[in-house]
Amino acid sequence: MKRMHMHVAVDNIPQSVRFYSALFGVPPIVEKLDYAKWMLESPHVNFAISSRGAKAGLDHIGIQVETEEELEEIRTRLEQAEMSLLTQESTTCCYARSDKHWVQDPSGIAWESYRTLESAPTFNNAETESACCTPVTQAIQITPRKSKEHHGCC
């Protein structure tokens, strides 16, 4: 099973926890002084917020998987599309240890595909004191494909 993941940088954790708890109708399953996470069933999403120094707004989007095979499937698709990947194995981020692959879309939005291995007592690795665990912006390469003519939104 795959679950959509969104991470939003916020200015105020307590206010944001109140807001998102009211919006989703449930409290977070993880709540720290600088971070909170909801594992929602409807909509089926892992939604996280943090106040780690990033500009408020969307930090990154991701796909959380349950198995190593699902993670490998995503990695293979991205490599076949000739996208530049950053792979992190057994890395600590957002109070969890995970295997993950990062890629950026053509607009520069970071996408994370990952499998959580276990919870962690710290937000991230001590040597990686970043706003979140999103890697530094990197260029991606996408193979041009013939596109169909597109009109309007979506």
TARADA-V926307 format. One record per residue. N is the residue number from 0. OMEGA is omega in whole degrees, 0 to 359 (none if undefined). D_FIRST is the distance of its C-alpha to the first C-alpha in Angstrom with 2 decimals. Layout:
# TARADA-V926307
N:OMEGA:D_FIRST
N:OMEGA:D_FIRST
This chain:
# TARADA-V926307
0:176:0.00
1:181:3.78
2:176:6.71
3:179:10.23
4:174:12.82
5:178:16.55
6:183:19.42
7:173:22.89
8:182:26.15
9:178:28.48
10:187:32.14
11:183:32.14
12:183:29.42
13:179:31.06
14:181:31.68
15:177:28.20
16:178:26.63
17:181:28.92
18:184:28.07
19:176:24.26
20:177:24.43
21:180:26.65
22:183:24.56
23:180:21.29
24:179:23.28
25:176:21.98
26:177:23.06
27:176:21.02
28:174:19.37
29:177:21.01
30:178:24.45
31:178:26.86
32:185:30.05
33:189:28.46
34:172:24.74
35:181:22.47
36:174:18.75
37:173:17.06
38:188:13.47
39:176:13.75
40:179:12.23
41:1:14.52
42:183:14.06
43:186:10.42
44:170:11.56
45:184:12.64
46:183:16.33
47:174:18.92
48:175:22.67
49:177:25.31
50:186:29.04
51:175:29.56
52:177:32.14
53:175:30.16
54:181:31.50
55:179:29.98
56:181:27.36
57:179:24.03
58:177:23.46
59:178:20.30
60:180:17.01
61:174:13.80
62:179:10.16
63:179:8.60
64:180:6.24
65:186:6.24
66:176:8.26
67:180:11.47
68:178:10.89
69:179:8.13
70:178:10.73
71:178:13.47
72:180:12.29
73:179:12.56
74:180:15.79
75:179:17.22
76:181:16.84
77:177:18.53
78:179:21.19
79:176:21.89
80:178:22.52
81:176:24.96
82:179:23.62
83:183:24.91
84:167:22.28
85:181:22.86
86:176:20.97
87:179:21.10
88:177:20.45
89:181:20.51
90:179:21.67
91:181:22.27
92:174:21.37
93:177:21.08
94:177:21.67
95:173:18.89
96:188:19.07
97:165:16.46
98:184:16.25
99:175:16.04
100:179:17.35
101:174:19.35
102:176:20.69
103:176:22.77
104:183:22.97
105:178:26.48
106:179:27.44
107:179:26.68
108:181:23.61
109:175:21.57
110:181:17.89
111:168:15.95
112:189:12.87
113:175:12.32
114:179:11.12
115:180:13.06
116:179:15.33
117:176:17.47
118:181:19.41
119:183:22.67
120:182:26.03
121:181:26.70
122:179:25.29
123:177:25.48
124:181:27.50
125:182:31.20
126:181:32.15
127:183:29.67
128:180:31.03
129:180:29.54
130:169:28.67
131:182:24.97
132:180:23.38
133:180:23.31
134:178:25.39
135:180:28.72
136:177:28.75
137:179:28.89
138:175:29.64
139:178:27.09
140:179:28.07
141:178:26.76
142:179:28.27
143:178:30.12
144:177:29.18
145:180:31.22
146:176:30.02
147:178:30.86
148:186:33.22
149:179:31.51
150:174:33.27
151:184:32.46
152:169:29.37
153:none:25.74
